[in-house]
Amino acid sequence: MKAWLQLVRAPAALTVLGDTVAGAAAAGKPLRGKRLALPLSSVALYWSGMALNDWADRELDAVERPERPIPSGRISSEQALAAAGALSLSGLCLAAFAGGRDALRVAVPLTAAIWAYDVKLKSTPAGPAAMALCRALDVTLGAGAGRWKSALTPAAVLAGHTFGVTAVSRGEVHGGSPASARLALAGTVSSAVVAGSGRMSAPLHRLAATAFALGYGGFVGSAQLAASRDPSAASVRKATVAGIHGMVPLQAGLAARRGSVLGAVLVACALPLARRLSRRNSPT
């Protein structure tokens, strides 16, 4: 069981639960009833991407990360690919259950984007942009195809953050570049500003959004600043982990910004658990 948890980076799935919450809040469609299955769809699709990532990287990991489940022999490449397919199908089924055709019109392109990233685009210059698209579509899943325009702001903010984290993460093994870390830091500052500003309907919404935005900026920005000064592999890994976990307060800020304070608080509760579990299973 431990090998499977490592394959899908199980604890890191806590950082995608808030995508659909932010998208739903922006669209004015809180997650209730069957729609509560949308975050679970995101989790299944995230796990499918992680399993597919290790399947696609199995030869490279045999050299750079031999401790991972496939190169260590604990899970075969065939099993990993089958798991990726099963999890993708599960994610699509959960989306259909939660939102019918409206949700599937987003979930199907999201699934295709995940497979395209892992199998073809990850190691190309288009890799960070492809990963950013996956995150943007996951946010849009919360709004639905019929209300996708209303979720443009949170989708763009989380996509921009993802782009920066993905660009920095390329230096996890051999070290990165100060330029990539500085670019990600600039994106973090911009994302924090957007999450904590704009027209809001009540002072409580503004207070909550500002608090989460400041927490996000400080948490992620400090790690990226350190990586810009010391782009060693260890420093880059810390910045990458902080960027992954930083999704949570950013999602919370974006949800609170659109009036879903309760949803924002529930999303934020995932952060301490994600950080604790990541000490056992790395999210990268």
Stockholm file with secondary structure:
# STOCKHOLM 1.0

chainA/1-284         MKAWLQLVRAPAALTVLGDTVAGAAAAGKPLRGKRLALPLSSVALYWSGMALNDWADRELDAVERPERPIPSGRISSEQALAAAGALSLSGLCLAAFAGGRDALRVAVPLTAAIWAYDVKLKSTPAGPAAMALCRALDVTLGAGAGRWKSALTPAAVLAGHTFGVTAVSRGEVHGGSPASARLALAGTVSSAVVAGSGRMSAPLHRLAATAFALGYGGFVGSAQLAASRDPSAASVRKATVAGIHGMVPLQAGLAARRGSVLGAVLVACALPLARRLSRRNSPT
#=GR chainA/1-284 SS CHHHHHHTTGGGGGGTHHHHHHHHHHHTCCCCGGGGGHHHHHHHHHHHHHHHHHHHTHHHHHHHCTTSTTTTTSSCHHHHHHHHHHHHHHHHHHHHHHHHHHHHHHHHHHHHHHHHIIIIITTSTTHHHHHHHHHHHHHHHHHCGGGGGGGHHHHHHHHHHHHHHHHHHTTTTTCCCHHHHHHHHHHHHHHHHHHTCSCCSSHHHHHHHHHHHHHHHHHHHHHHHHHHHCCCHHHHHHHHHHHHHTHHHHHHHHHHHTTCHHHHHHHHTHHHHHHHHHTTSCCC
#=GC SS_cons         CHHHHHHTTGGGGGGTHHHHHHHHHHHTCCCCGGGGGHHHHHHHHHHHHHHHHHHHTHHHHHHHCTTSTTTTTSSCHHHHHHHHHHHHHHHHHHHHHHHHHHHHHHHHHHHHHHHHIIIIITTSTTHHHHHHHHHHHHHHHHHCGGGGGGGHHHHHHHHHHHHHHHHHHTTTTTCCCHHHHHHHHHHHHHHHHHHTCSCCSSHHHHHHHHHHHHHHHHHHHHHHHHHHHCCCHHHHHHHHHHHHHTHHHHHHHHHHHTTCHHHHHHHHTHHHHHHHHHTTSCCC
//
